[in-house]
Amino acid sequence: MKKTIITITILLELFLLLYPKEVIIEFRNTINICLYSLTPTMFFSILFSYFISYNLDRNIYSIILISILSGYPNNITDNEYLNYVTNFVNPIFFIGTVGSIYLNNIKFTFIILITHYISNFIMIFLFKNKIKLNYKKSNISITNFYSKSLNNTIKKLVIIVSNLLFISILVTLLKLTLPFNNTINSFILGLLEFSKGIYEINLCDINLFFKGLLILIVITFGSISIHFQIISINNKIKYIKFLKYRILNVFISVIIYFFIMLFYKF
């Protein structure tokens, strides 16, 4: 395993030497997304989720509520199965950035988001018997809680941005090597890094139905970048099992999407 990691690291170093301009451009685009759309929404969502958790008992319903409001990867808990079945996208980022800026269609964006939510609720229902909580209510003072919340928020944002910068190298590599058309390439990039991929999918010359389908798959799967962020926050997560749950979640969401779209008028 160590030899494999060393080999991959050396290959990435060589790639950086061979294509420094392309990597720097991708870094710049990633930093722009982080600074002007992702980080501002994520900061307040993460911080508010901590504020909410201070006033709620730690039960399954409160954790699900926090997960919905904050989105991945900051919804990570100590419970194994809650990490597998509560995989909600950040609603502020999705509606504010994807709906208002990328798709410029709030109504359709809500349809994608509702489909995503329903698939998550089905996952929670299917595996509710595996979720066993054993939380104790915190007695920390409001002053210490505020300080702790800020520190944890900053730490999570650092993890998120750091992972995005690392993934940017892989995104650049794929952009230079993928032999497919623009739509397939954008979808593959979305599975690797969801915010960049969603932006690329939005630029594709395809109808709204397929754009919505691809975006739904990307946000429900979460992208490899998000997966890295999640296991960086909680290294107790079994990644192969986590990946299987994400694939099942995608399958459920696609079925729901096709059913809902039967009644949607473009």
ROTOR-441780 format. One record per residue (C-alpha): residue number from 1; residue in three letters; y, z negated, x. Coordinates in Angstrom, 2 decimals. Layout:
BEGIN
  seti  fifi    north       up     east
   NUM   ALA        Y        Z        X
...
//
This chain:
BEGIN
  seti  fifi    north       up     east
     1   MET     0.00     0.00     0.00
     2   LYS     2.40    -0.90     2.82
     3   LYS     1.70     2.44     4.53
     4   THR     2.43     4.28     1.27
     5   ILE     5.76     2.48     0.84
     6   ILE     6.71     3.20     4.47
     7   THR     5.80     6.88     4.04
     8   ILE     7.85     7.22     0.83
     9   THR    10.80     5.46     2.47
    10   ILE    10.70     7.83     5.46
    11   LEU    10.51    10.87     3.16
    12   LEU    13.50     9.64     1.16
    13   GLU    15.44     9.08     4.39
    14   LEU    14.68    12.66     5.44
    15   PHE    15.78    13.90     2.03
    16   LEU    19.08    12.05     2.42
    17   LEU    19.59    13.70     5.81
    18   LEU    18.76    17.17     4.51
    19   TYR    20.79    16.99     1.29
    20   PRO    23.63    14.48     1.85
    21   LYS    26.17    16.42    -0.23
    22   GLU    23.93    16.65    -3.30
    23   VAL    22.99    12.96    -3.10
    24   ILE    26.63    11.87    -2.73
    25   ILE    27.61    13.96    -5.78
    26   GLU    24.82    12.32    -7.80
    27   PHE    25.88     8.88    -6.55
    28   ARG    29.44     9.61    -7.65
    29   ASN    28.31    10.72   -11.12
    30   THR    26.11     7.64   -11.47
    31   ILE    28.92     5.31   -10.39
    32   ASN    31.26     6.96   -12.90
    33   ILE    28.75     6.40   -15.71
    34   CYS    28.30     2.79   -14.60
    35   LEU    32.01     2.03   -14.28
    36   TYR    33.35     3.76   -17.37
    37   SER    30.59     3.54   -19.99
    38   LEU    27.49     1.54   -19.05
    39   THR    28.83    -1.54   -17.24
    40   PRO    31.66    -2.43   -19.68
    41   THR    29.35    -2.32   -22.71
    42   MET    26.46    -3.99   -20.88
    43   PHE    28.68    -6.78   -19.55
    44   PHE    29.83    -7.94   -22.98
    45   SER    26.42    -7.40   -24.56
    46   ILE    24.65    -9.50   -21.94
    47   LEU    27.32   -12.20   -22.01
    48   PHE    27.39   -12.36   -25.82
    49   SER    23.59   -12.59   -25.94
    50   TYR    23.80   -15.71   -23.77
    51   PHE    26.47   -17.17   -26.05
    52   ILE    24.30   -16.53   -29.09
    53   SER    21.24   -18.06   -27.41
    54   TYR    23.21   -21.27   -26.79
    55   ASN    23.57   -21.84   -30.52
    56   LEU    20.09   -20.75   -31.60
    57   ASP    16.70   -22.39   -31.40
    58   ARG    14.37   -20.44   -29.14
    59   ASN    12.00   -18.96   -31.69
    60   ILE    10.70   -15.44   -32.18
    61   TYR    13.44   -14.50   -34.69
    62   SER    16.31   -15.63   -32.47
    63   ILE    14.85   -13.81   -29.46
    64   ILE    14.43   -10.62   -31.47
    65   LEU    18.05   -10.93   -32.69
    66   ILE    19.28   -11.37   -29.12
    67   SER    17.14    -8.43   -28.03
    68   ILE    18.67    -6.18   -30.70
    69   LEU    22.25    -7.18   -29.87
    70   SER    21.92    -7.03   -26.10
    71   GLY    19.35    -4.28   -25.52
    72   TYR    17.18    -3.65   -22.48
    73   PRO    16.82    -4.80   -19.74
    74   ASN    18.71    -8.03   -20.52
    75   ASN    16.41    -8.93   -23.42
    76   ILE    13.67    -9.97   -20.99
    77   THR    12.01   -13.28   -21.86
    78   ASP     9.32   -15.53   -20.39
    79   ASN     6.90   -14.46   -23.12
    80   GLU     4.60   -11.65   -22.05
    81   TYR     4.15    -9.85   -25.38
    82   LEU     7.77   -10.11   -26.45
    83   ASN     8.59    -8.14   -23.31
    84   TYR     6.13    -5.48   -24.39
    85   VAL     7.18    -5.12   -28.04
    86   THR    10.96    -5.84   -28.09
    87   ASN    12.33    -2.75   -26.41
    88   PHE    15.73    -2.21   -28.07
    89   VAL    18.42     0.06   -26.65
    90   ASN    21.89    -1.44   -26.26
    91   PRO    23.59    -0.59   -29.61
    92   ILE    27.16    -0.70   -28.28
    93   PHE    26.38     1.77   -25.50
    94   PHE    24.34     4.01   -27.78
    95   ILE    26.85     4.22   -30.64
    96   GLY    29.98     4.10   -28.48
    97   THR    28.91     6.45   -25.71
    98   VAL    26.09     8.61   -27.09
    99   GLY    27.40     8.78   -30.66
   100   SER    31.14     9.05   -30.08
   101   ILE    31.27    10.93   -26.77
   102   TYR    28.00    12.80   -26.14
   103   LEU    26.77    13.90   -29.58
   104   ASN    30.11    13.34   -31.34
   105   ASN    28.12    12.63   -34.50
   106   ILE    28.03     8.97   -35.55
   107   LYS    25.94     9.55   -38.68
   108   PHE    23.16    11.31   -36.80
   109   THR    23.35     8.73   -34.00
   110   PHE    22.71     5.96   -36.55
   111   ILE    19.64     7.84   -37.79
   112   ILE    18.24     7.93   -34.25
   113   LEU    19.07     4.25   -33.76
   114   ILE    17.51     3.19   -37.08
   115   THR    14.35     5.15   -36.25
   116   HIS    14.24     3.40   -32.89
   117   TYR    14.66     0.00   -34.59
   118   ILE    11.95     0.64   -37.19
   119   SER     9.43     1.60   -34.50
   120   ASN    10.21    -1.63   -32.64
   121   PHE     9.79    -3.73   -35.78
   122   ILE     6.42    -2.07   -36.39
   123   MET     5.41    -2.94   -32.84
   124   ILE     6.44    -6.57   -33.40
   125   PHE     4.46    -6.69   -36.65
   126   LEU     1.34    -5.15   -35.08
   127   PHE     1.26    -7.64   -32.20
   128   LYS     2.87   -10.72   -33.76
   129   ASN    -0.37   -12.71   -33.42
   130   LYS    -0.24   -12.31   -29.65
   131   ILE     3.26   -13.79   -29.42
   132   LYS     3.12   -17.53   -28.78
   133   LEU     6.35   -19.33   -27.92
   134   ASN     6.81   -22.69   -26.31
   135   TYR    10.56   -23.09   -25.83
   136   LYS    12.57   -26.28   -25.63
   137   LYS    16.16   -26.38   -26.80
   138   SER    18.61   -26.61   -23.90
   139   ASN    20.91   -29.64   -23.63
   140   ILE    23.27   -28.03   -21.12
   141   SER    27.01   -28.56   -21.73
   142   ILE    29.18   -25.70   -22.97
   143   THR    31.14   -25.63   -19.69
   144   ASN    28.03   -25.33   -17.55
   145   PHE    26.52   -22.89   -20.00
   146   TYR    29.56   -20.60   -19.77
   147   SER    29.43   -20.66   -15.97
   148   LYS    25.68   -20.04   -15.95
   149   SER    26.05   -17.19   -18.46
   150   LEU    28.64   -15.44   -16.27
   151   ASN    26.47   -15.80   -13.16
   152   ASN    23.39   -14.48   -14.94
   153   THR    25.36   -11.60   -16.43
   154   ILE    26.67   -10.54   -13.02
   155   LYS    23.19   -10.83   -11.47
   156   LYS    21.68    -8.61   -14.15
   157   LEU    24.46    -6.04   -13.81
   158   VAL    23.90    -5.92   -10.04
   159   ILE    20.18    -5.31   -10.61
   160   ILE    20.93    -2.58   -13.15
   161   VAL    23.48    -0.74   -10.98
   162   SER    21.36    -1.08    -7.82
   163   ASN    18.34     0.41    -9.56
   164   LEU    20.47     3.25   -10.94
   165   LEU    21.71     4.12    -7.46
   166   PHE    18.16     4.16    -6.11
   167   ILE    16.96     6.31    -9.00
   168   SER    19.87     8.70    -8.28
   169   ILE    18.06     9.78    -5.12
   170   LEU    14.98    10.70    -7.16
   171   VAL    17.14    12.42    -9.78
   172   THR    18.72    14.58    -7.07
   173   LEU    15.28    15.41    -5.66
   174   LEU    13.99    16.50    -9.06
   175   LYS    17.10    18.55    -9.79
   176   LEU    16.50    20.54    -6.61
   177   THR    12.77    21.03    -7.15
   178   LEU    11.98    21.20   -10.89
   179   PRO    10.82    24.74   -11.81
   180   PHE    11.37    24.43   -15.57
   181   ASN    14.21    25.43   -17.87
   182   ASN    17.28    23.28   -18.42
   183   THR    15.99    21.51   -21.55
   184   ILE    12.67    20.45   -20.00
   185   ASN    14.43    19.41   -16.80
   186   SER    16.93    17.31   -18.75
   187   PHE    14.11    15.64   -20.69
   188   ILE    12.21    14.81   -17.48
   189   LEU    15.41    13.39   -15.98
   190   GLY    15.82    11.31   -19.14
   191   LEU    12.37     9.82   -18.68
   192   LEU    13.43     8.93   -15.15
   193   GLU    16.97     7.65   -15.90
   194   PHE    17.92     7.43   -19.56
   195   SER    21.77     7.41   -19.47
   196   LYS    21.98    10.44   -17.16
   197   GLY    19.15    12.16   -19.02
   198   ILE    20.78    11.68   -22.42
   199   TYR    23.99    13.20   -21.05
   200   GLU    22.06    16.22   -19.72
   201   ILE    20.13    16.62   -23.00
   202   ASN    23.42    16.65   -24.90
   203   LEU    24.55    19.65   -22.83
   204   CYS    21.39    21.65   -23.61
   205   ASP    21.66    24.68   -25.89
   206   ILE    19.23    23.41   -28.55
   207   ASN    19.71    22.39   -32.17
   208   LEU    20.59    18.87   -33.26
   209   PHE    17.08    18.09   -34.51
   210   PHE    15.49    18.60   -31.09
   211   LYS    18.35    16.87   -29.30
   212   GLY    17.80    13.86   -31.51
   213   LEU    14.04    13.97   -30.93
   214   LEU    14.39    14.10   -27.13
   215   ILE    17.02    11.35   -27.10
   216   LEU    14.84     9.17   -29.35
   217   ILE    11.85     9.56   -27.02
   218   VAL    14.00     8.73   -24.00
   219   ILE    15.55     5.56   -25.46
   220   THR    12.24     4.35   -26.91
   221   PHE    10.37     4.96   -23.67
   222   GLY    13.29     3.37   -21.83
   223   SER    13.02     5.49   -18.65
   224   ILE    11.46     4.59   -15.30
   225   SER    14.85     3.29   -14.17
   226   ILE    14.89     0.73   -17.00
   227   HIS    11.28    -0.17   -16.22
   228   PHE    12.27    -0.89   -12.60
   229   GLN    15.14    -3.05   -13.83
   230   ILE    12.84    -4.98   -16.16
   231   ILE    10.17    -5.76   -13.55
   232   SER    12.96    -6.67   -11.11
   233   ILE    14.21    -9.28   -13.59
   234   ASN    10.72   -10.55   -14.47
   235   ASN     8.01    -9.84   -11.89
   236   LYS     5.34   -11.43   -14.09
   237   ILE     5.28    -8.35   -16.33
   238   LYS     2.08    -6.28   -15.97
   239   TYR     3.55    -2.83   -15.57
   240   ILE     0.53    -0.72   -16.63
   241   LYS     0.25    -2.71   -19.84
   242   PHE     4.02    -2.45   -20.34
   243   LEU     3.78     1.34   -19.89
   244   LYS     1.00     1.61   -22.49
   245   TYR     3.13    -0.24   -25.02
   246   ARG     6.07     2.06   -24.33
   247   ILE     3.91     5.13   -24.95
   248   LEU     2.63     3.65   -28.23
   249   ASN     6.21     2.83   -29.21
   250   VAL     7.24     6.45   -28.58
   251   PHE     4.34     7.74   -30.67
   252   ILE     5.33     5.54   -33.62
   253   SER     9.03     6.45   -33.35
   254   VAL     8.30    10.21   -33.31
   255   ILE     6.26     9.94   -36.53
   256   ILE     9.06     7.99   -38.22
   257   TYR    11.67    10.49   -36.98
   258   PHE     9.85    13.50   -38.45
   259   PHE     9.46    11.65   -41.76
   260   ILE    13.16    10.69   -41.93
   261   MET    14.32    14.15   -40.94
   262   LEU    12.55    15.63   -43.94
   263   PHE    15.38    14.14   -46.02
   264   TYR    18.27    14.76   -43.59
   265   LYS    20.64    17.63   -44.33
   266   PHE    22.28    19.26   -41.31
//
